[in-house]
Amino acid sequence: MYDLRPFIKDVQKIVARHNLGEPGRYARFVTQNREGTRSLGCVPYGCANAANILYTINELPADPAERQAFIHVLQGLQNPETGIFEDADNFPTHSTAFVSGALALFDAKPLHPVSAFSGYTTKEGLFQFLDGIDWAKQPWLGAHLGSGIYGSMILTGTVADQWEDDYFEWMDSNADPKTGLWKKDALEGAEPFAYLASTFHYIFNYEYAKRALPYPKALLDTCIQAYRNGVCPDFSTTAGWSDIDYTYMLVTAQKRAGIRFEETQEIVREIADGLILQLLAMDPETSETLNDLHTLFAILCALAVLQDALPGYIRTSKPLQLVLEKRPFL
């Protein structure tokens, strides 16, 4: 068993260090990079990630006034004219879904619908949008569009049930029956792991909506083969988004397929060992990995999945909570 109670205390200190003196106002980074391109002020991916992290470690503020202040800051990041939560480093579909998802952790919503996405509220407009993604050459990046449009529309209350039905109609009809990945007839042109990482973004939409995965057995086989055949990165040397992308999808595919449990458990334990040993070797005061709130959030999501998948293997004072069980989109 790994005792991560000291690590979680360090996480609390890291989040506190990123606070800008008022409840809900956070920077993503507290140190500048060599290029001098980082914003060290209050930004969407500081505030939203702080909320995400605090939720994951069961430490969201309990005081009503402090919670309301957090909500007020997050809601204030939305452009009232477009409905978009703007961030220079991400697609509007990503930033809008991401900040809206943070509000959902407080059982709150954005103040405005996403009028900038009005062209995608019809079935025709939505299908044209999804068809226009570069599924072959930029699948991972494209997932921020194809998955983000769902989170943006649903979490802002911009669309109703029929739109959601249309979205999953397109997704169902475009899943690849041989691999369980998206998109069929477009699985060449990028490095192989990109198709797995991109598919992760659609799996959590299916899980949130309680929709049946099109090909869970094929997807499980694809995930296991990718791990065994060296398609996946070395999880003992990298810590970040690849960990949650792959682990969540592997565990979810196994659960939905209902087969190969022991084989999946073996892989999950190996991933947990590799990730945790890295974390225990990092200095929480100086680690660039831990002091980027966006990367730290990804790591904690992976730990939440691993703790749930491996009962008794990871000790924390309070069980870690996976935000994807509350809302879609990472």
C-alpha positions in Angstrom: 0.0 0.0 0.0 1.2 3.5 -0.8 0.5 6.1 1.9 -0.1 9.4 0.0 -1.4 11.4 2.9 1.9 13.5 3.0 1.6 14.0 -0.7 -1.9 15.3 -0.5 -0.9 17.7 2.2 1.8 19.0 -0.2 -0.9 19.4 -2.9 -2.9 21.6 -0.5 0.1 23.7 0.0 0.7 24.0 -3.7 -2.8 25.1 -4.3 -2.6 27.7 -1.5 0.7 29.0 -3.0 -1.2 29.7 -6.3 -3.9 31.7 -4.6 -3.8 35.4 -5.4 -5.1 36.7 -2.1 -8.8 36.3 -2.7 -11.1 33.2 -2.6 -11.4 31.7 -6.0 -8.6 33.7 -7.7 -5.7 31.5 -8.7 -2.7 31.5 -11.1 -1.8 28.4 -13.1 1.9 29.1 -12.6 3.8 30.9 -9.9 7.2 30.9 -11.6 8.1 32.3 -15.0 9.6 30.2 -17.8 12.7 31.0 -19.8 10.7 32.4 -22.7 8.8 34.7 -20.3 5.5 33.6 -21.9 3.6 32.5 -18.8 0.8 34.6 -17.2 1.3 34.6 -13.5 -2.0 36.3 -12.8 -5.6 35.2 -12.5 -6.4 33.0 -15.5 -9.2 30.4 -16.3 -6.8 27.5 -16.0 -5.6 28.6 -12.6 -9.1 29.1 -11.1 -10.7 26.1 -12.7 -7.8 23.8 -11.9 -7.7 25.0 -8.3 -11.4 24.1 -8.0 -10.9 20.8 -9.7 -7.9 19.8 -7.5 -9.7 20.8 -4.2 -12.7 18.8 -5.3 -10.6 15.8 -6.1 -8.9 15.8 -2.7 -12.2 16.5 -0.9 -11.2 20.0 0.2 -13.5 22.4 -1.6 -14.4 25.2 0.8 -17.3 24.5 3.1 -18.0 28.1 4.1 -20.9 29.4 2.1 -19.4 32.8 1.5 -16.1 31.4 0.3 -17.9 29.0 -2.0 -20.0 31.8 -3.4 -16.8 33.9 -4.0 -15.3 31.0 -5.9 -18.4 30.7 -8.0 -18.4 34.4 -8.7 -14.8 34.4 -9.9 -15.5 31.4 -12.2 -18.7 32.9 -13.6 -16.9 36.2 -14.2 -14.5 34.6 -16.6 -17.2 34.2 -19.2 -17.6 36.6 -22.0 -21.3 37.7 -21.7 -21.6 38.5 -25.4 -20.3 35.2 -26.7 -20.8 32.9 -23.7 -17.2 31.7 -24.2 -14.7 31.3 -21.4 -11.7 32.7 -23.2 -8.1 31.5 -22.9 -5.4 32.3 -25.4 -3.8 28.8 -25.1 -6.8 26.7 -25.8 -9.7 26.2 -28.2 -12.9 28.0 -27.0 -14.6 24.6 -26.9 -11.9 23.4 -24.4 -11.8 26.5 -22.1 -15.6 26.8 -22.1 -16.2 23.1 -21.2 -13.3 23.2 -18.7 -14.5 26.2 -16.7 -18.1 25.2 -16.9 -17.1 21.9 -15.5 -15.4 23.5 -12.6 -18.7 25.4 -11.8 -20.5 22.1 -11.9 -18.4 21.0 -8.9 -20.2 23.7 -6.9 -23.6 22.7 -8.4 -23.5 26.0 -10.2 -23.7 27.0 -13.9 -22.4 29.7 -16.2 -24.5 32.8 -16.4 -24.9 32.8 -20.2 -25.5 30.3 -23.0 -22.8 29.9 -25.6 -24.2 32.1 -28.4 -20.9 31.9 -30.3 -21.7 28.2 -30.9 -25.2 28.9 -32.2 -24.2 27.5 -35.6 -23.7 24.1 -34.1 -27.1 23.8 -32.3 -28.8 22.2 -35.4 -28.1 18.6 -36.4 -26.7 19.8 -39.7 -24.4 22.3 -38.1 -23.2 19.9 -35.5 -22.5 17.2 -38.0 -20.6 19.6 -40.2 -18.6 20.7 -37.2 -17.7 17.1 -36.3 -16.9 16.1 -39.9 -14.5 19.1 -40.1 -12.2 17.8 -37.3 -8.9 16.4 -38.5 -9.5 12.9 -37.2 -6.6 11.4 -39.0 -3.6 13.7 -38.5 -4.6 15.7 -35.4 -6.9 13.4 -33.4 -5.7 14.3 -29.9 -5.9 18.0 -30.5 -9.2 17.5 -32.4 -10.7 15.8 -29.3 -10.7 19.2 -27.6 -13.1 20.2 -30.3 -15.2 17.1 -30.7 -15.5 16.4 -27.0 -15.4 20.1 -25.9 -18.4 21.0 -28.0 -20.4 18.5 -26.0 -19.2 19.8 -22.6 -19.6 23.4 -23.7 -23.2 22.9 -24.9 -24.4 20.6 -22.1 -22.8 22.4 -19.1 -23.9 25.9 -20.2 -27.5 24.7 -20.9 -27.3 25.9 -24.5 -29.0 22.8 -26.0 -31.7 20.3 -25.1 -32.1 16.5 -25.3 -32.5 16.3 -29.1 -29.1 17.9 -29.6 -27.5 15.3 -27.3 -29.2 12.5 -29.2 -27.8 13.9 -32.5 -24.3 14.1 -31.0 -24.3 10.5 -29.9 -25.9 9.4 -33.2 -22.8 10.8 -35.0 -20.4 9.3 -32.5 -22.0 5.9 -32.7 -22.0 5.8 -36.4 -18.4 6.9 -36.6 -16.8 4.5 -34.1 -14.4 2.0 -35.5 -15.8 -1.6 -34.9 -12.4 -3.2 -35.1 -10.6 -1.0 -32.5 -13.4 0.9 -30.6 -11.6 4.1 -31.5 -12.7 7.3 -33.3 -12.9 7.8 -36.1 -13.4 4.9 -38.4 -11.5 5.1 -41.7 -9.3 7.8 -40.1 -6.8 5.9 -37.8 -3.6 6.6 -39.7 -1.6 9.8 -40.1 -0.7 10.5 -36.4 1.4 8.6 -33.9 -0.7 5.6 -32.6 -1.1 6.7 -29.0 -2.8 9.9 -30.2 -5.9 7.9 -31.3 -6.2 6.3 -27.8 -5.7 9.7 -26.0 -8.3 11.3 -28.3 -10.8 8.5 -27.8 -10.6 9.0 -24.0 -12.3 12.3 -24.4 -15.3 10.7 -26.0 -15.5 7.9 -23.6 -16.1 10.2 -20.6 -18.9 11.9 -22.5 -20.5 8.5 -23.0 -20.1 7.7 -19.3 -21.5 11.1 -18.2 -24.6 10.6 -20.4 -25.0 6.9 -19.3 -24.8 5.9 -23.0 -23.6 2.4 -24.1 -20.2 2.4 -25.6 -20.4 1.2 -29.2 -17.6 -1.4 -29.1 -16.3 -1.9 -25.5 -14.6 -5.3 -26.1 -12.8 -4.1 -29.2 -11.7 -1.0 -27.3 -10.4 -3.0 -24.3 -8.4 -5.2 -26.7 -7.0 -2.1 -28.3 -6.0 -0.6 -24.9 -4.3 -3.8 -23.7 -2.5 -4.4 -27.0 -1.3 -0.8 -27.0 0.2 -1.2 -23.5 1.8 -4.6 -24.3 3.2 -3.5 -27.7 4.9 -0.3 -26.6 2.3 2.1 -28.2 1.8 3.7 -24.8 4.4 6.0 -23.3 6.5 4.7 -20.4 4.2 5.5 -17.5 7.2 5.1 -15.1 8.9 8.1 -16.6 6.1 10.5 -17.4 3.5 12.0 -15.2 0.6 14.0 -16.6 -2.2 13.7 -19.1 -1.2 10.5 -20.7 -1.7 8.7 -17.3 -5.4 9.7 -16.9 -6.2 9.4 -20.6 -5.1 5.8 -20.9 -5.9 4.6 -17.4 -9.5 5.9 -17.3 -10.2 4.5 -20.8 -8.7 1.1 -19.9 -10.6 0.7 -16.6 -13.9 2.0 -18.2 -13.6 -0.3 -21.2 -12.9 -3.3 -19.0 -15.9 -2.4 -16.8 -18.2 -2.1 -19.9 -16.9 -5.2 -21.6 -17.0 -7.3 -18.5 -14.0 -9.4 -19.4 -10.2 -9.6 -18.8 -10.4 -8.2 -15.3 -7.1 -9.7 -13.9 -5.1 -8.7 -17.0 -6.4 -5.1 -16.6 -5.6 -5.1 -12.9 -2.0 -6.1 -13.6 -1.6 -3.2 -16.0 -3.3 -0.8 -13.6 -1.0 -1.8 -10.7 2.1 -1.3 -13.0 0.8 2.2 -13.9 0.2 3.0 -10.2 3.7 1.9 -9.2 5.3 3.9 -12.0 3.4 7.1 -11.3 3.5 7.1 -7.5 7.2 6.4 -7.3 7.8 9.4 -9.6 5.6 11.6 -7.4 7.3 10.6 -4.2 10.7 11.6 -5.7 9.5 15.1 -6.7 10.2 18.2 -4.6 6.7 19.9 -4.2 8.4 23.2 -3.7 10.4 23.3 -7.0 8.9 20.6 -9.3 7.7 22.2 -12.5 5.3 19.2 -13.0 3.6 19.7 -9.6 3.5 23.5 -9.7 1.6 23.6 -13.0 -1.9 23.3 -11.7 -3.2 21.9 -15.0 -0.7 19.0 -14.9 -1.2 18.5 -11.2 -4.9 18.2 -11.8 -4.3 15.5 -14.4 -2.1 13.6 -12.0 -4.7 13.7 -9.3 -7.4 12.5 -11.7 -5.1 9.5 -12.5 -4.6 8.8 -8.8 -8.4 8.9 -8.3 -9.0 6.3 -11.0 -6.1 4.1 -9.6 -7.3 4.3 -6.1 -10.8 3.3 -7.1 -9.6 0.5 -9.4 -7.1 -0.9 -6.7 -8.9 -1.0 -3.4 -6.4 -0.9 -0.5 -3.5 0.1 -2.7 -3.5 3.9 -2.3 -4.1 5.5 1.2 -5.4 9.0 1.5 -7.2 10.6 4.5 -10.3 11.2 2.4 -11.0 9.1 -0.7 -10.1 10.9 -3.9 -13.1 12.0 -6.0 -12.9 11.8 -9.8 -14.5 15.0 -11.3 -15.7 12.9 -14.3 -18.2 11.3 -12.0 -19.7 14.7 -11.5 -19.3 16.4 -14.9 -17.9 15.7 -18.4 -14.6 17.0 -19.8 -11.0 17.3 -18.7 
